[in-house]
Every structure is written in structure tokens, then in C-alpha cells.
Amino acid sequence: MIRQVKPENRVLREQFSCCNIRFFIALLLLFPGSILPINVNAETSIQVISDHITMSNNTTDNQLLPTVEINPAGAIKASVIWLHGLGADGHDFEPIVEHLDLPADEGIRFVFPHAPRRAVTINGGYVMRAWYDVADADLSTKEDSDGIKQSARQVRALIQRELDSGIDSSRIVLAGFSQGGAIALYTGLRYERPLAGILALSTYLPLADSLDKEKHTANQKISIMMAHGTNDPIIPIATAERSKTLLVEQGFNIEWHTYPMPHAVVDDEIKDISQWLQQVLLKLRS
């Protein structure tokens, strides 16, 4: 496998380590990046390639988002576009790939985009990577419709890039954690070509009232895995359950998992994600 970082240098994490403690606490309390209980082996066969291309933080809809990419050694046969949570970046879920233990010869490519930086109201206007603004702890009120729709257009551009490279839409998975999962759901359910699946981790359905009119028949039967922590203090499980119920009422098939965890990702969940990915991409029976 080849890990490719593009088109942004790895500077955010160094900057983050110098952030003041108030900013760090804000990120932890409000939609933090994932908490992965993973020990990544320092010795890896994955080659790191950085092309050192810079891009403005104010990415427009017609510009591809900067991404972290993990490509198979051989031909690319399927793609997973995985969106991080608020305050994190595309590197956040980078370590999970090797722990999914997917067949190496199946040619699965992972694309981890960086969200644009924007001011987040609930965090006192701090500028951070975010797929949309959050104005209130009650996620169903004061939703940032414009921000959600802009991020959806940017994700659609990434899907189009995969299509242009020769990957069929039915071999593309949209995945995301927290805010990223919300954008994965919003985008995937409205996409006009059939996708392989949607992986929605510790998240909820945004702009739910518009789904009935905007959902596309191409993805009415899409495979959706939702996973949530029973002790999640950021997005309470009741919020996720309401989203699940609404999706079922809209005729979607949901594979629902819960784990005794906070706003995080745990080992048992990673095993379930691996099995689900193999079902939707490799067509293997569980």
C-alpha cells in the first residue's frame, strides 16, 4: 500500500500541539476528533509520499479538498471516502486502515479529506476544521444549511474524481465520524448514482426535514451502517436513535450497532466496520 498525503503539508498537528489549553478543551468538549484506542506500529511497510502542494484554506466548491490517501499497491478497485469530525483533520482516521485487516489484493483505496477551516459559533468563534457551523448543543436547531450543502458539494466533487479515475459508483463508500458522518448521510442519500454504502459513526441525520423530498431513488436501497456509543456525551444516543427511526420510516435499511463507549471508536466497532466493508465492497457473506 502507498500512503499519499496531498495536497497539504503535515503542519496542522504541530500547530495543534502549541494550541492554548482553552482551545484544546473546547475541541474535546464539542465534537472532538475520534478517540482511537489503537497502537500503531512505528515500523510499517506503507510508504509515505508527500507532494508538498499548498492550498488556500478557503477552498471553493470547484476546488478539490486537500486529502490524505492510502492507495493499494496494485490496481484500485474500490474507494472509501472517510470524513473526520469537528476540529480534527484527514489524518485522524489514517491509523484505522491497517486495523481493518481488509484483503490486500482487493484494491481498496482510502481517501481522507481535510474539512475547510471555519469559525464555529458554539466554540466561541474559534476557527477550526469543520464541515459546517454548530450554533447550539441542540443539533436540530439553527442548523447551518449553507455549510452542510457546501460540504456536500465538495464531497460530491471527490466522488466525481473517483468516477473519473474509473471506479464505478457502486464501488464507492461514504464514511464519516460525528460531523463527517452527518455529511456522509446527507450527501449519500441524495446522490444520483448508486453507492456501495454509507458508514455513519457517532453521528445523526442533518436537515432531516428535507430528506423526504430530496432523497434519490438511486440510493433508496443503499447499505447503511450506523454505530454509536451508549455513553456519548456529545451526540446523545437518543439523537442517533431518532435519526435511525426516521431513516427506517423513509424506507432505508439500517445496520445498527451500539457500544459501551463515549464519543469514540473502539476495537469491537472496528471489527464490525471491517465485516460491513467486506460485505458491501467485497460481497463476502458474514
N, C-alpha and C positions, 0 to 999 in steps of 0.2 A: 504494500500500500504506500501511497505517496501523500504526505500531508502538505498541502499548499496553502499558504497564507496570502490572501490578496483582497483588495489592493491597498492594504493599510499596514504600516509597521506596528510591531508589538510595543506600543508605548503606553497604552491605557493602564495596564496593570502596574507599571512602575509609577505612573502618576497617582493611581488609586492608593498605593501604599503610603503616599505622602498626604492623603486627604486628612482634614481635621476630624476629630472624633465625633463631632455633631453630625457631620455628613455621613460618616460610616454608620452611626446608629440609625439615621433616617433610612438608609438603604436596607438595613436589616429589618426594620420595623414595617416598612411599606414596600411590598412586592420585591423582596430581595432576590438575587440570583439563586440558582438551585443550591442546595446543600447536598453534595455528593459524597457519601461515605466510601470513597474509592481511594486506594493507594496505587498510584500509577507508577509502574516500574520505570526507573530512570533509564534503564537500558532497553531500547526499543528498536525494532527493525524498520520502523517508519522513518522515512527520510523527510527532513524538514526543508522546505524551499520557501523563501520569502522573496517576492519580487520588488519590494520596497517602492511600490507605487503609492502616491499620496492622493487623497481625495478630500474635497471640502466636506465638512460635517453637515452642511446644509444640502444634503442630497435631494435632487428633484425627482419627480415621478419617472422621468425618462432617462435617469441615470441608474445603472445597477448599483445596488447596495454593496459596500465592501463585504467580503466574505472570508471565512476560514473554510478550507475544503480538504477533505480526506478522500483521495481517489484510490480505487483498486489498482493493483499492479497491471492487470490486463484490461480488457475492454470494459467500458462502463455499460451496464445493462439495466440499471435502475438507480433512482436518486431519492434521497431523503433530504428535504429542506427543513431544517430544525431551528426554531426561533427561541431565543433566550428570554429571560424575564427582565423586569424593570431594574435598571442600574447595573446589569451585567453586560456581557458582550458576547460575540460569537465564539470566543474561546471557552465559554462556560461549560458547554456540554462536549467539548472536544475529547475529554478523557473517557467518555462513556462508550465510545465506538468499540474499542478493543474488549470491553467488558460485556458487550452484547454477544460476543462469540458467534458471529454470523459466518456462514461458509465463505471462505476466502475466494473461492472460484466463481462466486455468483455475481461479481462485478457491481457491488453496491457502492455508490458514491454518496458522501455526506456533505451537505452544504450548510454552513452555519453563518448566516448573515449578521452583521452588526446593525442594530437599530440606529436611526439618526439620533443626534443629541437634541433634547428639547427641555424647556423649563417644565417642571412637574409641580402643579399647584399644591397638592397635598404635602409635598416635601418642602414647602416654603419657597417655591420657585427655583430650587436648585436645578441646574442644567445637568442632565444625565442621559444616558441612552434609554430611550423609551419608545414604544410603538405608538403610544398615544398619551395624552394628558390624563391624569386622575385628579378630580377635583374634590371627591368626597369618599369617605370609607365605605359608604353605601354605593356599591358599584352600579346599581341600577338607576341612580340619579345623576344628572349633569354629565351624561356620557359624552365623550369627545368624538362626536360623529365624524367630523372632518379628519381628525387624526387617524381614526380607525380606518376610514376609507382610503386615506393616502397610503397608509401602511399596506393595506390590501392590494392597492395598485402596484406597490413596489415588490410585493411577494409575487404577484402575477407576472411581473417582468422577469423574476428569477425562474418561474415555471417556464416562461416562453424561451428563456435561454436554454433550458434543458431540452425542450421540444426541438429547438433549432439545432441542437447537437445530435439529434437522432433518437432521443429517449421518448417512447410513447407515453402519453399522459397516464395511461393505466399502470405505468411502472414508476409513478412519482407519488411519494408520501409527503404530506404536510404534517409537521410535528411542532410542538411548542410547549413551553413551560410557563405557567402563570399568564402574564400579558401576552407572551408569544403563543400560548395555547389558544387564547381568545382570538388572536388574529388568524391562526390556523383554521379554527372553526368558521370564523366569519368568511374568510376567503374561499375555503374549500367547498362549503355548502352552496356557494353562489357561482362556482366555476362552471364554465360551459362545456368542458370536456371531462369524461370520467377519469377520476384519480384513483390511485390504489387504495388510499386510506387517509384518515386523519387521526393523529395521536395527540390527545389533549390532556396534559398533565397539570394537576393542581390549578385548575382554571374554571372558566364559566363561559356562557354564551353571551357575547356583547350584542347590543342593538337587537335584542330578541324579538321585539315587536314587529320588526321589518322582515323577519325570516319567511313568513308565510307567503308574502308577495314576491320576495326576491330569490328564494331558493331555486336552483336549477334542476330540472329533471335528470340531467346527465349524472348527477351525484345523489339522487334520491336513495339509491341502494348502496352507497359507499360504506365501507367498513370503518367504524369509529371506535377507538378505544379511549375511554376516559378513566383516569386514575386520580385518586385524591386521598389526602391524609385525614384521618378521623379527628386529629388534634390540630388541624390547620388554623392558626390564629389570624392569618392574612386574608384568605378567601375561605370562610367557614364552609364546612362540608354541606350545610343546608343550602348554600348558594349553588354549589355544584349540583346537588340533587335536584334543585328546581330546574336548572338547565337541562339535566338529563331527562327529566319528566317532560319538559317542553319538546325536546327533540324526539322523544318516543311518540308523543302526541302528533308530531308532524310527520310521522311515518318512518323515522330513521331507526336503524338498528344499532344499539349501543352495547359495546362490551364494557361493563362497569367493574372497576376494581377499587377497593379501599384498603388502606394500610394504616397501622397504628403509628403515625408519624405526623410531624408538623408540616410546614410549607417546605417540602424537601423531596428528595428522591432516594429510595432505599434499595438494598440488594434484591429483595424479593420482587420489587417492582421492575427492576432491570431485567430479571429473568422473564417476567411476564411480557415486557416490551419486546424482548428478543423473540419469544414464541409468536407474538402477534405479527411482528415484522416478517417472520418467515412464512406465516400463513398468507399475508396479503401480497408479499413480493415473490416468495419462492414457491407458493402454492403447496406448502407441505402441511400435512394433517397433524394436528396436535396429538 
